[in-house]
């Protein structure tokens, strides 16, 4: 296993265990199976284990497995405060104490504000006194490192990144999301600031393996490296110095062993230019089904009325490269549930965006097309209810 350093110089295995996708047994987690998989990873050198309050049964299962095997002082546990559920200062402490109890521990190595989508979400927590609370927890040793996980656009990520002296952060990043969400710009900015970055969705929820078009599968199968689709995606990430740790939701011993093998071989500089060319080829084959040729360059931004043009196009294209359900879910996360959303109906057709677009996309026309697919009337109703509920929480 290869290790990289956190902000304090502590070693983190470059492969982390994502505990969201433990196998289920009946109404709960298959604890015996999860224990076998976690202990296989532990023995191979994995020392970073990521869970969250809202992952059903995950914190309890991880806490039980760690306690059973007496490995608490040999691993690093990361979990997340559900900031979107917080309406008062007292609730912060309530959730934290519940998490300690679930995890059978008295400290958290890496504690994250879960799923920040905009700077307003972080400001809400500051208004509730989170900074003083963090200071007290870090002084007592109950929290060792403070970070955030993020779903949103690059500009919003940078605002959050620069608003506090974070110990680490967690972003969705893979070779298809290179210039969306926090993106490469966000990753490299964090690296320049000395902030470790944990990667989630390195395979885009398995879609860079299971939903590849036939041409991309053939390209991988015929390549002399004989790497799997997953190995291509992981090695591309580990070649980047800004990547501290990649989370993998491993749910078989075979998957654990294979990922640990790759993590023992892949390092910065091990990915050749020929390998980069293959990734470009795979990316092009996957994108053959996209409807709008947006590259995510963001020359069209900022929109005077706040329309998230690249975000809309990214989610719209996802309908055709993946499926509608996933596209609409990402649309809600990245655009719809922000305090200041980036909906297409905010457009006043000034045309500023089109004058700056290198791809000459008919932006004013296409954002309406995208919005119609991403927000059918019944989805608008559900999204409006979710926005009302979340914004109500933020005002409490």
C-alpha positions in Angstrom: 0.0 0.0 0.0 1.2 3.5 -0.9 0.5 6.3 1.6 0.1 10.0 1.2 0.3 12.7 3.9 -2.5 14.8 5.6 -2.0 18.4 6.6 -0.3 17.3 9.9 2.0 14.9 8.2 0.1 11.7 9.2 0.0 8.9 6.6 -3.3 8.1 4.8 -3.5 5.1 2.6 -4.1 6.2 -0.9 -7.1 3.8 -1.0 -9.8 4.5 1.4 -12.8 2.3 2.3 -16.2 3.9 1.4 -18.7 2.4 3.9 -21.9 3.5 2.1 -22.4 0.4 0.1 -22.1 -2.5 2.6 -24.0 -5.5 1.4 -27.5 -5.9 3.0 -29.0 -8.9 4.7 -32.7 -8.7 5.3 -33.5 -5.3 6.7 -29.9 -4.5 7.8 -26.2 -4.8 6.9 -24.6 -8.2 6.4 -22.2 -7.6 9.3 -20.2 -10.8 8.9 -19.6 -10.2 5.2 -18.7 -6.5 5.9 -16.3 -7.5 8.6 -14.5 -10.0 6.3 -14.1 -7.2 3.7 -13.0 -4.5 6.1 -10.4 -6.8 7.8 -9.1 -7.9 4.4 -8.6 -4.2 3.5 -7.0 -3.5 7.0 -4.5 -6.3 6.6 -3.6 -5.0 3.2 -2.8 -1.5 4.7 -6.0 0.5 4.2 -6.3 2.8 7.2 -9.0 5.3 6.1 -12.7 4.4 6.6 -15.4 6.8 5.5 -19.0 6.7 6.7 -21.8 9.2 7.4 -24.7 9.8 9.7 -27.3 9.2 6.9 -25.8 6.0 5.5 -28.3 3.4 6.8 -26.6 1.3 9.5 -23.1 2.2 8.3 -21.8 3.9 11.4 -23.1 1.2 13.7 -21.6 -1.6 11.5 -18.2 0.1 11.3 -18.1 0.8 15.0 -19.0 -2.8 15.8 -16.4 -4.3 13.4 -13.6 -2.0 14.6 -14.4 -2.7 18.3 -14.6 -6.5 17.7 -11.2 -6.5 16.2 -9.5 -4.0 18.5 -8.2 -1.8 15.6 -9.5 1.7 16.6 -6.0 3.1 17.3 -4.7 1.6 14.0 -7.2 3.3 11.6 -8.6 6.7 10.8 -12.4 7.1 10.8 -14.1 9.8 8.8 -17.8 10.6 9.3 -20.0 13.5 8.5 -22.3 16.0 10.3 -25.7 16.2 8.4 -25.6 20.0 8.3 -28.8 20.0 6.1 -30.7 18.6 9.1 -29.3 21.1 11.6 -31.6 23.9 12.8 -30.1 24.8 16.2 -26.7 24.9 18.0 -27.9 22.1 20.3 -28.5 19.8 17.4 -24.9 19.9 16.4 -23.8 18.4 19.7 -26.7 15.9 19.7 -25.8 14.5 16.3 -22.1 14.3 17.2 -22.6 12.5 20.4 -24.9 10.0 18.6 -22.2 9.4 16.1 -19.6 8.7 18.8 -22.0 6.2 20.3 -22.7 4.5 17.0 -19.0 4.3 16.2 -18.0 3.1 19.7 -15.3 5.8 20.0 -14.6 9.0 21.8 -13.0 10.8 18.9 -13.3 11.2 15.1 -10.1 11.5 13.0 -11.7 13.3 10.1 -15.0 15.1 10.6 -16.8 16.6 7.6 -19.6 19.0 7.0 -21.7 16.7 4.8 -22.7 17.7 1.3 -22.2 21.5 1.2 -23.6 22.7 -2.1 -23.1 26.4 -1.7 -21.5 29.0 0.6 -24.8 29.7 2.2 -24.9 26.2 3.7 -21.6 26.9 5.4 -22.6 30.4 6.5 -25.7 28.9 8.1 -23.5 26.6 10.2 -21.3 29.6 11.2 -24.4 31.5 12.3 -25.3 28.6 14.5 -21.9 28.8 16.3 -20.1 25.9 14.6 -16.7 27.7 14.7 -16.7 27.8 18.5 -18.0 24.3 18.7 -15.2 23.1 16.3 -12.6 24.9 18.4 -13.7 23.2 21.5 -13.8 19.7 20.0 -10.4 20.1 18.4 -9.0 21.4 21.7 -10.4 18.4 23.5 -9.2 15.9 20.9 -12.7 14.8 20.1 -12.2 16.0 16.5 -8.7 15.6 15.0 -9.3 17.1 11.5 -12.2 19.2 10.1 -13.3 19.2 6.5 -16.3 19.2 4.2 -17.7 17.1 1.4 -19.0 19.0 -1.7 -21.5 18.9 -4.5 -21.8 22.0 -6.5 -19.9 24.0 -9.1 -16.2 25.0 -9.1 -16.7 28.7 -8.2 -18.8 27.7 -5.1 -16.2 25.1 -4.1 -13.5 27.8 -4.1 -15.6 30.2 -2.0 -16.0 27.5 0.6 -12.4 26.4 0.4 -11.2 29.9 1.0 -13.6 30.8 3.8 -12.0 28.6 6.6 -8.7 27.0 7.4 -9.9 23.5 6.5 -7.8 20.4 7.3 -9.1 18.5 4.3 -12.0 18.3 1.8 -13.8 15.6 -0.2 -15.0 16.0 -3.8 -16.5 14.0 -6.6 -13.8 13.6 -9.2 -13.1 11.2 -12.1 -12.1 11.4 -15.7 -15.6 12.3 -16.8 -16.0 14.9 -14.0 -12.6 16.5 -14.7 -14.1 20.0 -15.3 -17.4 19.7 -13.5 -18.3 20.0 -9.8 -15.1 21.0 -7.9 -13.2 19.7 -10.9 -9.5 19.8 -11.6 -9.3 23.5 -10.9 -10.7 22.9 -7.4 -8.4 19.9 -6.8 -5.3 21.8 -7.8 -6.3 24.9 -5.8 -6.7 22.8 -2.7 -3.3 21.1 -3.4 -1.6 24.5 -3.8 -3.1 25.5 -0.4 -1.8 22.3 1.2 -5.3 20.9 1.8 -5.6 17.1 1.3 -8.3 16.0 -1.0 -10.3 12.8 -0.6 -12.0 11.6 -3.8 -15.5 10.1 -3.9 -17.2 8.6 -6.9 -13.9 7.7 -8.7 -16.0 5.4 -10.9 -19.0 7.6 -11.0 -21.0 5.2 -8.8 -19.8 2.2 -10.9 -20.9 3.8 -14.2 -17.4 4.0 -15.6 -17.4 0.2 -15.4 -21.0 -1.0 -15.8 -22.4 1.6 -18.2 -19.5 2.1 -20.6 -20.6 2.0 -24.3 -19.5 -1.0 -26.3 -16.8 0.9 -28.2 -15.2 1.9 -24.9 -15.4 -1.6 -23.5 -13.7 -2.9 -26.7 -11.0 -0.2 -26.4 -10.2 -1.5 -22.9 -10.3 -5.2 -23.7 -8.0 -4.8 -26.7 -5.4 -2.6 -24.9 -2.1 -4.3 -24.2 -2.1 -3.1 -20.6 -5.0 -5.5 -19.9 -6.2 -3.2 -17.1 -9.9 -3.3 -16.2 -12.1 -0.3 -16.6 -11.9 0.4 -12.9 -8.1 0.2 -13.0 -7.9 2.8 -15.8 -10.0 5.2 -13.7 -8.2 4.7 -10.5 -4.7 4.9 -12.0 -5.7 8.2 -13.8 -6.6 9.6 -10.4 -3.5 8.3 -8.4 -1.2 9.9 -11.0 -2.3 13.3 -9.7 -0.4 14.7 -6.7 -3.4 16.6 -5.4 -5.3 13.3 -4.8 -4.6 12.2 -1.2 -7.0 9.3 -1.0 -9.6 7.6 -3.2 -12.7 6.1 -1.6 -14.0 2.8 -3.0 -17.3 1.3 -1.9 -15.9 -2.2 -1.9 -18.4 -5.0 -1.2 -16.5 -8.2 -2.0 -13.2 -9.6 -0.8 -12.2 -10.0 -4.5 -12.8 -6.3 -5.1 -10.9 -5.3 -2.0 -7.9 -7.4 -3.0 -7.9 -6.1 -6.6 -8.1 -2.4 -5.5 -5.4 -3.0 -2.9 -3.2 -4.5 -5.6 -3.7 -1.4 -7.8 -3.1 0.9 -4.9 0.2 -0.8 -4.1 1.4 -0.1 -7.7 -0.1 3.3 -8.8 1.7 6.5 -7.8 2.3 10.0 -9.1 4.2 9.8 -12.5 3.3 6.1 -13.2 0.7 7.0 -15.7 2.4 7.6 -19.1 1.4 9.9 -21.9 0.2 6.9 -23.9 -2.1 6.1 -20.9 -3.4 9.7 -20.9 -4.1 9.3 -24.6 -6.2 6.2 -23.9 -8.2 8.1 -21.3 -8.9 10.8 -23.8 -10.1 8.1 -26.3 -12.3 6.5 -23.6 -13.7 10.0 -22.7 -14.5 10.7 -26.4 -16.2 7.3 -26.9 -18.4 7.9 -23.8 -19.3 11.3 -24.9 -20.4 10.2 -28.4 -23.9 10.1 -27.0 -23.9 13.6 -25.5 -26.5 16.1 -26.9 -24.7 19.3 -26.2 -21.0 19.8 -26.9 -20.3 21.8 -23.7 -16.7 21.3 -22.5 -17.3 23.0 -19.1 -14.8 25.8 -19.9 -17.1 28.3 -18.2 -16.4 31.1 -20.6 -20.2 31.7 -20.5 -20.1 32.4 -16.8 -21.0 34.2 -14.7 -24.5 34.6 -16.0 -25.9 38.0 -14.9 -29.1 36.2 -13.7 -27.3 33.3 -12.0 -28.2 30.5 -14.5 -25.8 27.6 -14.0 -25.2 27.0 -17.8 -22.4 24.4 -17.6 -24.2 22.6 -14.8 -27.4 22.4 -16.7 -25.7 21.0 -19.8 -23.7 18.5 -17.7 -26.9 17.1 -16.2 -28.7 17.1 -19.5 -26.0 15.2 -21.2 -26.0 12.7 -18.4 -29.5 11.7 -19.4 -28.1 10.3 -22.6 -24.8 8.9 -21.3 -26.3 7.4 -18.1 -30.0 7.7 -17.3 -32.7 10.3 -16.3 -32.9 9.3 -12.6 -29.2 9.9 -12.0 -29.2 13.1 -14.1 -32.1 14.6 -12.2 -30.5 13.6 -8.9 -27.3 15.4 -9.8 -29.3 18.4 -11.0 -31.0 18.6 -7.6 -27.7 18.4 -5.8 -25.7 20.8 -8.0 -28.3 23.3 -9.1 -31.7 22.8 -7.6 -31.1 22.7 -3.8 -28.8 25.7 -3.5 -30.0 28.8 -1.7 -29.6 30.6 -5.0 -30.4 28.0 -7.7 -29.3 28.2 -11.3 -32.5 27.4 -13.1 -33.0 28.1 -16.8 -36.1 30.2 -16.3 -34.0 32.9 -14.7 -32.6 33.7 -18.1 -33.5 37.0 -19.7 -32.0 36.2 -23.1 -29.3 38.9 -22.9 -27.1 36.7 -25.1 -23.8 37.5 -23.2 -23.1 33.8 -22.8 -23.4 33.0 -26.5 -20.9 35.7 -27.4 -18.3 34.1 -25.2 -18.9 30.4 -26.1 -16.0 28.8 -28.0 -18.3 26.0 -29.1 -20.9 28.4 -30.5 -23.7 26.6 -28.7 -27.2 28.2 -28.9 -27.2 28.5 -25.2 -30.4 30.5 -24.8 -32.3 27.8 -26.7 -30.6 24.8 -25.3 -30.9 25.7 -21.6 -34.7 25.6 -22.1 -34.5 22.2 -23.8 -32.3 20.9 -20.9 -34.6 22.4 -18.3 -37.7 20.7 -19.8 -36.0 17.3 -19.5 -34.5 17.9 -16.1 -37.5 19.5 -14.5 -40.8 18.1 -15.7 -43.8 19.5 -13.9 -44.0 16.7 -11.3 -40.3 17.0 -10.6 -40.6 20.8 -10.1 -43.2 20.2 -7.5 -41.0 17.8 -5.6 -38.0 20.0 -5.9 -39.9 23.0 -4.7 -41.0 21.1 -1.6 -37.4 20.0 -0.9 -36.2 23.6 -1.4 -38.9 24.9 1.0 -37.9 22.3 3.6 -34.1 22.9 3.3 -34.4 26.6 3.3 -36.7 26.5 6.3 -34.1 24.5 8.1 -31.5 27.1 7.2 -33.6 29.9 8.7 -34.1 28.1 12.0 
